[in-house]
Amino acid sequence: MREILFCDGLEEALIGTGKQFNQPVAVYSKAKVLEILQRDMSEEEAQEYFDFNITGAYVGEATPIFLG
């Protein structure tokens, strides 16, 4: 079983863990992630950053899941 990969700086948005192909993955709230990002950027910038740099990034089989 692989280790769970967590996102640095997004601990407040962590909902829990889930399974993907019988392997554990971290599960985050998209709404909470955007709220965290908007502390340092506009709503539009946060959405673009989220789409491109977070959900658009594949970091292997342990890539986290974002709900919402």
For each residue, the residues with C-beta under 8 A, 3 or more apart:
1: 23 24
2: 23 24 61 62
3: 62
4: 17 24 25 26 62
5: 25 26 59 60 62 63 64
6: 10 11 14 26 64
7: 10 13 26 28 54 64
8:
9: 36
10: 6 7 13 14 28 32 33 36
11: 6 14
12: 32 36
13: 7 10 28 29 32 33 35 36
14: 6 10 11 26 27 28
15: 27 28 29 67
16: 27
17: 4 24 25 26 27
18: 24 25 27 65
19: 22 23 24 25
20: 23 25 61 65
21: 61
22: 19
23: 1 2 19 20 61 62
24: 1 2 4 17 18 19
25: 4 5 17 18 19 20 62 63 64 65
26: 4 5 6 7 14 17 64 65
27: 14 15 16 17 18 64 65 66 67
28: 7 10 13 14 15 32 33 64 65 66 67
29: 13 15 32 33 66 67 68
30: 33 34 50 66 67 68
31: 34 35 68
32: 10 12 13 28 29 35 36
33: 10 13 28 29 30 36 37 50 54 66
34: 30 31 37 38 43 46 47 50
35: 13 31 32 38 39
36: 9 10 12 13 32 33 39
37: 33 34 40 41 45 46 49 50
38: 34 35 41 42 43 46
39: 35 36
40: 37
41: 37 38 45 46 49
42: 38 45 46
43: 34 38 46 47
44: 47 48
45: 37 41 42 48 49
46: 34 37 38 41 42 43 49 50
47: 34 43 44 50 51
48: 44 45 51 52
49: 37 41 45 46 52 53 54
50: 30 33 34 37 46 47 53 54 55
51: 47 48 54 55 56
52: 48 49 56
53: 49 50 56 57
54: 7 33 49 50 51 57 66
55: 50 51 66
56: 51 52 53
57: 53 54 63
58: 63
59: 5 62 63
60: 5 63
61: 2 20 21 23
62: 2 3 4 5 23 25 59
63: 5 25 57 58 59 60
64: 5 6 7 25 26 27 28
65: 18 20 25 26 27 28
66: 27 28 29 30 33 54 55
67: 15 27 28 29 30
68: 29 30 31
